[in-house]
């Protein structure tokens, strides 16, 4: 396998600032190329800081928000106003603060009683927004933001869970036995079709699993983040020095842009 593109930052704030600059650049490039920027957002504390930066100057003024399509890569089984909702986090930190058309903000219905139907509905929403059939190959999103858990999961693709093995559907309901909870998640067929996937990883608690993901043998069942390998796209790891501490990349010069 090729050497991972790992970009190390001295601290989480520096990472968030460079990620904001990259988000703006990706948006401008995609809009110039196709007239829109289709992005799937992630939950968690690290992207929250990114979203806060994007909502403020100078970044917010550099994006044509009317041309964005906003998706989510996963959602918890909670309503959109719940404190644990990935949608709510992104809405509060970013989307309610910028001039985006709410009809271009497509959330997963984590609160739905029928999770399988909610997954099907979300796949249909993605297809309609992207102008492709909902039963064919996944569309190519411009950017997908991801994180990792200390168990190696990403999105809501948890170790040894059914959705990790999904060969066709772009979105699936996923029961997570170790948590006794259900989640909605994008699957590998759409994650690996993206033009660019960016993992955002911060904190010393991620150091051990990050080393396993980047440097260990392929164990995608146990470490689902390893399975994210865009077929014809770019994969970038943006990592702070605390998270990088256990890897061979830790001695490299910090990234500055």
N, C-alpha and C positions, 0 to 999 in steps of 0.2 A: 504494500500500500504506500502511496505517496506520503511524504512528511506532512503532518498536520500544519495548517496555517494558524499558528498560535501567536497572539499579540498580547504582550504582558504590560500591565500598567501598575504604577507604584501604589495606587489606591483606588477605591471604588469611585470616587468623584471624578478622577481623571478618566477612568473607563467610561463613565456615563457621558462625559463631555465629548469624548472622541466618538462614542456611539451616536450621539446626537448629530455631530458633523457628518458622519457616514450616512445616517438616515436621510438627512437633507440631500446629500449628493445622490443617493439611490433614488429618492423621489424625483429629483430634477431629471436624472437620466431616463427613468422609466416614462415620465410624462413626455419628454422630448421624443422618445422612441415610439410610444403607443398611445399617448394621450391620457394615460391613467397610471396610477401607482397602486398596485394590489399588495397589501401587506397583512400578515397574520401576526397579531400581538400575543405576547406571553404574559402570564401572571407573575407574582412574586415581588420581592423587595428590590432586586437589582433593576429590572425594567421600570419600576415605578419612578426611580430617580431620572431615568432617561426621559420618561413621559413628561415629568415636571419641567425638565429643561426645554423640551420641544414646544411646550406651551408658552414659553417666555421668549423675549428678544435675546439674541438676534434670530434664533432658529425659526420661530413661528412665522416671521415675515418672509422667510426664504422658501416656503412651501405653498404650493397652490392647493389648498385644502379641498377645494371643490372637485378636484380630480382624483382624490384618494378613494379607495375601496378598503374598508377596514373589516378584517375577520379576526377570529380568535383561534388559537391552536388547541385550546382545551377549556373546559369549564367544569366547575364543581356542581353537585346536585343541589343548588340553592337558587333562590330567586335573584333577580338582578339588583335588588337593593340590599342584599345581604352583605355583611362585612367580609365574608370569605369569597365573594364573587369576583372572578377575574375581570368581568365586564365592568363592575362598579369601580374597581381600582383604576382601570384605564380611563373610564369616563370621568371620574373625579380628578384624576391627576392631569389629564390631557384633553379629552374630547369635548368636555363641556366648556372648555376655555378657548377653543379655536373655532373659526368659521367653517365648520364642516356640515354638510347636509345630513341630517339624521338618517335619511333613507339609504345612505351609503355606509352606514355603520351597522353591520350584520352580526348580531350576537347569537351565541348558542343558547337554546332554551334549557338551561340546566335544571329549571324547576319543573319541567314536564314530567308527568306521571309515567308516560311511556317513553323511556329513554331511547329505545331502538327507533321509534318513529321520529323523535327529535333529531336523531342523527341523520335519518333519511331526509328529513325536512331541511336540515342545514346543508347537506350535499346539494339538494335542489336549489337552495338559495345561492350557494357558491356558483353553481352552473349557470343560473340565470344572470347573475351579476357579471360573470366572465364571458357569457355568450357562447357556451359550449353545451353539448348534450350531457345530461346528468347520469348517463349510464356508460359513458365512454371513458377514455383515459382522463386522468386528473388534469385540470388546467395548470398552467405554469405561473405561480404567484411570483411577484418580483422580489419579495423579501419575506422571510419567516424568521421571527425572533423566538429563541428557545432558551431554556435554562436547564439545569440538572438538579436532581435531588441527591441526597447523600447515599441513596440506594442505587443510583445510576439511572433513574427514570428520567424521561423528558416528555414534555406535554403531559398527557395522562397515559402514556405507554409505560406501565409499571412492569417490573421483572416478572416474567413467566405468565403474563396475562394474555387473554384471548386476542385483544385488539392488536397486539404486537405481531400477530401472525396473519392479519387481514391482508389478502392479496389484491383485492379490487376496490372495495369501498374506500372513499376518501375520508369519511367521518364514521366513527363507530361509538356505540355505548360500550363502556368497559367497566366490568365489575372488578374491584380491587380487593381480593380476599384479605390481604394483610391489613387493610384499613376498614374492611366491612362497609365499603361505600361504593357507589356508582359514579362514574365520570363520563363526560363526553370528550372525545379527542379526535383530532386529525390523525390520520394513519400514515404509514410509510409511503403508500402510493402517491400521496400528495406532497408530503414533506420532501421526498426525494425528487420531485419534479421542479422544485423551486429554482429560480435563477440564482438566488443567494440565500443561504441559511447562516444566521449568526447566533452562536451560543454566547450568552452573557453569564459569567461565573465569578462570584466574589465570595470571600470568606474562607478562613482556615478550615472550617468544617467540611469544605468540599475538596480539600487537598488530596486526601487518600483516594476518593472515588475518581477524581479527575485524572490522577496518575494511572489508575486502572483502565479508564476509558481510552486515554491517549496512548499508553505505552504497553498495556497488557495484551494478551492474546485475544482473538475475537471470541466474545461470549455474549452475543447480542440478546440471548434470553435473559441472562442475569444483569446485563448492562445495556438496556435498550438504547441509550444515547449513542452507542457504537453503531447502531443500525442506520443512523441518519448519515447518508452518504449521497449527496445529490448526483443524479445520473449525468447531467450535463450542466452543472451549476457550480457555484463557489461555496465552500464551507469554511467559515472563519470562527475561531475561538477567541473571544475577547475576555481576558482573565486578569484579575488583580494579583498582586504579588503574594498575598496570603493564600489564595487558592492554588497558585502555581508552585507553592513551596515544595510540594512532593514530587515534582516532575523534573525531567532533565532540562526543561526550558527555563527553569527558575533562575539560572545564572545569566540569562540573556539580557541585553540592554532593553530597558523599558520602551514600549512603543510610544511614539509622540504624535502619530497621525495616521 
